[in-house]
Structure formats: structure tokens, C-alpha cells
Amino acid sequence: MALPQAAAPCTPRRGGYPAAIMALATDRVKQILSWYSSDNVGVKTNLARLMSHGSLAGTGKFVILPVDQGFEHGPARSFAPNPPAYDPDYHFQLAIDSGCNAYAAPLGSLEASADKFAGQVPLILKLNNSDSLAKMEAPISAVTASVKDAVRLGCVAIGYTIYPGSAARNPMYEELRELVREAKEAGLPTIVWAYPRGALSKEGETAIDIVAYAAQISCQLGAHIVKVKPPKDFVEQGEAKKVFEKFGIATKTLADRVRHVVQSAFNGKRIVIFSGGEAKGTDDLLEEVRGLAAGGAFGSIMGRNAFQRPKAEAVQLLSSVMEIFRKAS
């Protein structure tokens, strides 16, 4: 009886997926993976896939395209500036064409197009979402997908939003810990969107002490990657202000503030990426990215600033952002 032939090995290619991950497991990627020593092989393999795809493959830096704004802010506010973006296919193709590490979206968007683009870009399923129709004193997002959905769709990670400062934060923290545990059992890392709000001033939501605190909370809850907003030169908490002044914690430049946020995430041993926020002009946006990179940010997660532009302009912008992070790696 003839013996079965061995399957042909994957051919490594830059950013390829699926490809031989170890072909792109640079010393930097291996160093980052070593920080997650308590995690199983599945989780670390998927982290490696995120770091081994796209234009920044092997550098340990990230540029991720997130498109949850249709759910969070409504379709017209999100997509009217660039009507092709109403189509879920558009965002998959933008992430692929621009060389992003991954594409993140809610369940419906991924289900609409994941089959068509299977294997072409790593996917992150956002497991909770909130809409802007209700104005709540205690912000909390609804769970809109599951870890099983993420596995079914071939995702490499799950995403979850917490609102530190909200009166409803404790149920979110408890829910997150359970989802992190379930995701680990399935071999998936967790990305936490940490957006302080609730019992804070509007300025305080992006204050340096609050953003750093949100990053620390995310790490303590088991986040493998933390997403926060770029912090401002403002300290919200009186007690924190005394400490910042006593120990001379630098906050004057964006790079100073990013450095403190990264330090607050287990002394830089957890991946911290920064959102692009509201739409900005190209020059202002790239100047902000330079500050992020100078402070040691692991990358950017950029939605509206990318997909609300015409396709060619968006690809060029994302390429410029990637080049900034590549030079800083």
C-alpha cells in the first residue's frame, strides 16, 4: 500500500498569511513573544501572525485598520465622506492594499466579507459595541459577538472595549476577564480598547494620568494588546498631580506622555497602540504619529483618518504612517 505523501510546506512570503510564521520571527518578534510566557502556543502563534503580516512584518510595530464606527457613530457620520466605505468589502481591500497588520470590525462586517477575503489579512473580531443613540450616565457596551464567532471566522484575536471611570465599569471588567480566559482556551489573544469616560471631566478622558491608568487596568485584566488615545498634557486627579510633580514625570511633549503610558503597561512588556481619533489633516496626523513613534508606541490603529479619504489617498497615508514606525523600530 502506498504511503500518503507529506503536504507541501508553506512558501514564506513577506506578510504572507498563512505562510511560514517563523520565516518572519525576527529577534524583535521573539523578544515580544517572550513577554507572554504564561500564554499557550496558540495565543503566541496568533500574536506572531499579527506581527508577521503586512508592510511592518517582523518589526514588532503595528498599523491596524479598525472599522466599528458604523455601529458606534452611525452610517452617514462614518461613511458619507467616502461613499465606497458603506460596503464592507471596501475595508478588507483597503487593509490588504495598504499592508496593514490586521483589520478589526464588529461581527456583521466580518461575516459580510470574510469568505471573499479569506486568508488575505488577519482579522480581529470586536466582541462588544455601543451606539450613540442613547446618552448614558454610566456608559457600558453590549456584547455583540462571541469567541466562538471569532474562531468560526478565522480571526487571530478578539477585541473588547472598557470604559474606566464609568459607574458600570465593574461588570465590563468581570466580563472581559471571562472573555480573555475563553479566548486563551481557543488560542486567541485579546486587544482591549481602553477609553476612560463617565465620572471624569471631558479633558480628563485623555489626561496623561488617566490614560496611563487605563493602560495599567487593561494589562491587569489580561490584555495582550492595549489600545488607548494619545494622552494630553493634563493631569486629572489631584493625588496623581502631586506624584507627577514630586517625581518629575515628564508630560510636556507627546513623546514624553507616550513613554509614560508605555511604561505603565508593565514597563513596556505589553503592546500599546494608539488610536487616530477624529479626522485630521494629513500634516497634523503625521506629526502626531511621529510623536507616538518617538515615545515608543508599538503602532497606530487608524480608522476614520484612513477610510474617510479616497482610496488612493488612504493607502498613501497608511504607507506614510508605516514608514514612520518602521524607521523607529
C-alpha positions as CSV (number, residue, x, y, z in Angstrom):
1,M,0.0,0.0,0.0
2,A,1.4,3.4,-1.0
3,L,2.2,5.7,1.8
4,P,0.5,9.1,1.9
5,Q,2.6,11.9,0.6
6,A,3.5,14.7,3.0
7,A,1.8,18.0,2.5
8,A,3.9,20.6,0.7
9,P,5.4,23.2,3.0
10,C,4.0,26.7,3.1
11,T,6.1,29.1,1.0
12,P,7.2,32.0,3.1
13,R,6.5,35.4,1.6
14,R,6.7,38.9,3.1
15,G,3.5,39.5,5.0
16,G,2.0,36.2,3.7
17,Y,-0.9,34.6,5.5
18,P,-0.9,31.8,6.0
19,A,2.8,31.5,5.5
20,A,5.7,30.0,7.5
21,I,5.4,32.3,10.5
22,M,8.9,31.5,11.7
23,A,10.3,32.9,8.5
24,L,9.4,36.3,9.8
25,A,10.0,35.6,13.5
26,T,12.8,38.2,13.9
27,D,14.7,38.7,17.1
28,R,12.3,41.6,17.9
29,V,9.2,39.4,17.4
30,K,10.7,36.6,19.5
31,Q,11.5,39.2,22.3
32,I,7.9,40.4,22.3
33,L,6.6,36.9,22.4
34,S,8.8,36.1,25.4
35,W,6.9,38.7,27.5
36,Y,3.8,36.4,27.3
37,S,5.4,33.4,28.8
38,S,2.2,32.2,30.7
39,D,0.2,32.0,27.4
40,N,-0.3,28.9,25.4
41,V,1.2,28.2,22.0
42,G,-2.0,29.2,20.2
43,V,-2.1,32.7,21.6
44,K,1.6,33.3,20.9
45,T,1.3,31.9,17.4
46,N,-1.6,34.3,16.7
47,L,0.4,37.2,18.2
48,A,3.2,36.2,15.8
49,R,0.8,36.2,12.9
50,L,-0.2,39.8,13.7
51,M,3.5,40.8,13.8
52,S,4.4,38.8,10.7
53,H,1.9,40.3,8.2
54,G,1.9,43.4,6.1
55,S,4.4,46.1,5.5
56,L,5.7,46.1,9.0
57,A,6.2,42.4,9.2
58,G,9.0,41.4,11.6
59,T,9.5,44.9,13.1
60,G,7.3,44.5,16.2
61,K,5.3,47.5,15.0
62,F,1.6,47.7,14.1
63,V,-0.8,49.6,11.9
64,I,-4.3,48.2,12.2
65,L,-7.4,49.3,10.4
66,P,-10.4,49.3,12.7
67,V,-13.9,49.9,11.3
68,D,-16.5,49.9,14.1
69,Q,-17.6,53.4,13.5
70,G,-20.8,52.5,11.6
71,F,-22.1,50.9,14.8
72,E,-20.6,53.4,17.2
73,H,-21.4,56.7,15.4
74,G,-23.9,55.8,12.6
75,P,-23.5,55.2,8.9
76,A,-23.7,58.7,7.5
77,R,-21.2,60.2,10.0
78,S,-18.9,57.3,9.3
79,F,-19.1,56.7,5.6
80,A,-20.7,59.7,3.8
81,P,-17.3,61.4,3.4
82,N,-16.2,58.5,1.2
83,P,-19.3,56.6,-0.1
84,P,-17.5,53.4,-1.2
85,A,-16.8,52.8,2.5
86,Y,-20.5,51.8,3.0
87,D,-19.5,48.4,1.5
88,P,-17.8,46.1,4.0
89,D,-15.6,44.7,1.1
90,Y,-14.0,48.2,0.8
91,H,-12.4,48.0,4.2
92,F,-11.0,44.5,3.7
93,Q,-9.4,45.6,0.4
94,L,-8.1,48.8,2.0
95,A,-6.4,46.8,4.8
96,I,-4.9,44.5,2.2
97,D,-3.8,47.1,-0.3
98,S,-2.2,49.3,2.3
99,G,-0.3,46.4,4.0
100,C,-1.9,46.7,7.5
101,N,-1.1,44.1,10.1
102,A,-4.8,43.4,10.6
103,Y,-8.4,44.5,10.1
104,A,-10.7,44.9,13.1
105,A,-14.5,45.1,12.9
106,P,-17.8,44.0,14.5
107,L,-19.5,40.7,13.7
108,G,-21.7,41.8,10.9
109,S,-19.0,43.5,8.8
110,L,-16.7,40.4,9.1
111,E,-19.5,38.0,8.3
112,A,-20.4,40.0,5.2
113,S,-16.9,39.7,3.6
114,A,-14.7,37.3,5.5
115,D,-15.3,34.4,3.0
116,K,-14.4,36.6,-0.1
117,F,-11.1,37.7,1.5
118,A,-10.3,34.6,3.5
119,G,-6.6,34.3,4.3
120,Q,-5.6,37.7,2.8
121,V,-5.5,39.7,6.0
122,P,-5.6,38.8,9.7
123,L,-8.9,39.6,11.3
124,I,-9.9,40.9,14.8
125,L,-13.5,40.5,15.9
126,K,-14.8,43.2,18.2
127,L,-16.9,41.5,20.8
128,N,-18.7,44.5,22.2
129,N,-20.1,47.7,20.8
130,S,-22.1,50.7,21.8
131,D,-24.2,53.1,19.7
132,S,-24.6,56.9,20.0
133,L,-28.4,56.9,20.2
134,A,-28.6,56.8,23.9
135,K,-26.8,59.2,26.2
136,M,-26.0,57.2,29.4
137,E,-24.6,58.5,32.7
138,A,-22.9,55.1,33.2
139,P,-21.5,54.1,29.7
140,I,-21.4,50.4,29.0
141,S,-21.2,48.5,25.7
142,A,-23.3,45.5,24.8
143,V,-21.7,42.1,24.0
144,T,-22.4,41.7,20.2
145,A,-20.3,38.6,19.3
146,S,-18.6,35.6,20.9
147,V,-15.2,33.9,21.0
148,K,-16.8,31.1,19.0
149,D,-17.7,33.6,16.3
150,A,-14.1,34.7,16.2
151,V,-12.9,31.1,15.8
152,R,-15.6,30.4,13.1
153,L,-14.5,33.5,11.1
154,G,-10.8,32.6,11.3
155,C,-9.8,35.6,13.4
156,V,-6.4,35.9,15.1
157,A,-7.6,38.0,18.0
158,I,-10.7,39.4,19.8
159,G,-11.3,43.0,20.8
160,Y,-13.2,44.4,23.7
161,T,-13.8,48.0,25.0
162,I,-13.8,49.0,28.6
163,Y,-14.7,52.4,30.0
164,P,-12.6,53.1,33.1
165,G,-14.3,55.8,35.1
166,S,-17.8,54.6,34.3
167,A,-20.1,53.6,37.1
168,A,-20.7,50.4,35.1
169,R,-17.0,49.6,34.8
170,N,-17.1,46.6,37.1
171,P,-19.4,44.4,35.0
172,M,-17.2,45.3,32.0
173,Y,-14.1,44.2,33.8
174,E,-15.6,41.0,35.0
175,E,-17.0,40.2,31.5
176,L,-13.6,41.0,30.0
177,R,-11.8,38.6,32.3
178,E,-14.1,35.8,31.3
179,L,-13.7,36.5,27.6
180,V,-9.9,36.7,28.0
181,R,-10.0,33.2,29.6
182,E,-12.3,31.8,26.9
183,A,-10.2,33.3,24.1
184,K,-7.0,31.9,25.6
185,E,-8.5,28.5,25.6
186,A,-9.2,29.0,21.9
187,G,-5.7,30.2,21.3
188,L,-6.7,33.8,20.7
189,P,-5.0,37.0,22.2
190,T,-7.2,39.9,23.4
191,I,-6.9,43.5,22.4
192,V,-8.5,45.9,24.8
193,W,-9.9,49.3,23.7
194,A,-9.4,51.3,26.9
195,Y,-11.5,54.5,26.7
196,P,-11.9,56.4,30.1
197,R,-15.2,58.1,30.5
198,G,-18.0,58.6,32.9
199,A,-17.0,60.2,36.2
200,L,-14.3,62.3,34.6
201,S,-14.1,65.8,33.0
202,K,-14.1,65.8,29.2
203,E,-10.5,66.9,29.3
204,G,-9.8,64.2,31.8
205,E,-10.7,61.4,29.4
206,T,-7.4,61.9,27.6
207,A,-5.4,63.2,30.6
208,I,-2.0,61.6,30.9
209,D,-2.6,60.1,34.4
210,I,-6.0,58.7,33.3
211,V,-4.8,57.2,30.0
212,A,-1.8,55.6,31.8
213,Y,-4.1,54.2,34.5
214,A,-6.5,52.8,31.8
215,A,-3.5,51.0,30.2
216,Q,-2.5,49.6,33.6
217,I,-6.0,48.3,34.2
218,S,-6.1,46.7,30.8
219,C,-2.9,44.8,31.5
220,Q,-4.1,43.7,34.9
221,L,-7.3,42.3,33.2
222,G,-5.2,40.2,30.8
223,A,-4.9,42.3,27.7
224,H,-2.2,41.2,25.3
225,I,-2.5,44.5,23.3
226,V,-3.8,47.8,24.7
227,K,-5.4,50.5,22.6
228,V,-5.6,54.0,24.1
229,K,-6.0,57.5,22.8
230,P,-2.9,59.8,22.6
231,P,-2.7,61.5,26.0
232,K,-2.8,65.2,26.6
233,D,-0.6,67.4,28.8
234,F,-3.1,67.5,31.6
235,V,-3.4,65.6,35.0
236,E,-7.0,65.0,36.1
237,Q,-6.5,63.6,39.6
238,G,-5.3,65.8,42.4
239,E,-3.4,63.0,44.1
240,A,-1.8,61.9,40.8
241,K,-0.7,65.5,40.1
242,K,1.3,65.6,43.4
243,V,3.1,62.4,42.4
244,F,3.8,63.7,38.8
245,E,5.3,66.8,40.3
246,K,7.3,65.1,43.1
247,F,9.0,62.6,40.8
248,G,9.3,64.9,37.8
249,I,7.3,62.7,35.4
250,A,7.7,64.5,32.0
251,T,4.5,65.4,30.2
252,K,5.3,68.4,28.0
253,T,5.7,66.6,24.7
254,L,3.6,63.8,23.2
255,A,6.7,61.6,23.2
256,D,7.1,62.2,26.9
257,R,3.5,61.2,27.6
258,V,3.5,58.2,25.3
259,R,6.7,57.0,27.1
260,H,4.8,57.1,30.4
261,V,1.8,55.2,29.1
262,V,4.1,52.5,27.7
263,Q,5.9,52.3,31.0
264,S,2.6,52.0,32.8
265,A,1.9,48.9,30.6
266,F,4.2,46.6,32.6
267,N,7.3,48.7,31.8
268,G,6.7,48.2,28.1
269,K,6.2,44.5,28.2
270,R,2.7,44.8,26.8
271,I,2.0,46.0,23.3
272,V,0.4,49.5,23.4
273,I,-1.0,51.1,20.3
274,F,-2.7,54.5,19.9
275,S,-5.9,55.5,18.1
276,G,-6.0,58.1,15.4
277,G,-9.2,59.7,16.8
278,E,-11.2,62.2,14.9
279,A,-10.4,63.1,11.3
280,K,-7.3,65.4,11.0
281,G,-5.4,66.9,8.2
282,T,-2.5,64.8,6.8
283,D,0.3,67.0,8.2
284,D,-1.2,67.2,11.7
285,L,-1.8,63.4,11.7
286,L,1.7,62.5,10.6
287,E,3.2,64.9,13.1
288,E,1.2,63.2,15.8
289,V,2.4,59.8,14.6
290,R,6.0,61.0,14.8
291,G,5.4,61.9,18.4
292,L,3.9,58.5,19.1
293,A,6.8,56.7,17.5
294,A,9.4,58.8,19.3
295,G,7.8,57.9,22.6
296,G,8.0,54.2,22.0
297,A,4.5,53.4,20.8
298,F,4.1,50.0,19.2
299,G,1.9,51.4,16.5
300,S,-1.3,53.1,15.4
301,I,-4.9,51.8,15.0
302,M,-6.3,54.2,12.5
303,G,-9.9,54.2,11.2
304,R,-11.7,57.4,10.2
305,N,-8.5,59.1,9.3
306,A,-8.0,56.4,6.7
307,F,-11.3,55.1,5.3
308,Q,-12.9,58.5,5.1
309,R,-10.4,59.5,2.4
310,P,-10.4,58.4,-1.2
311,K,-8.8,55.0,-1.6
312,A,-5.5,56.1,-3.2
313,E,-5.1,58.9,-0.6
314,A,-5.8,56.5,2.3
315,V,-3.3,53.9,1.0
316,Q,-0.6,56.7,0.7
317,L,-1.4,57.9,4.2
318,L,-1.2,54.5,5.8
319,S,2.1,53.8,3.9
320,S,3.5,57.1,5.4
321,V,2.4,56.1,8.9
322,M,4.0,52.7,8.5
323,E,7.3,54.2,7.3
324,I,7.4,56.4,10.4
325,F,7.1,53.3,12.6
326,R,9.5,51.3,10.5
327,K,12.2,54.0,11.0
328,A,11.6,54.0,14.7
329,S,11.8,50.2,15.0
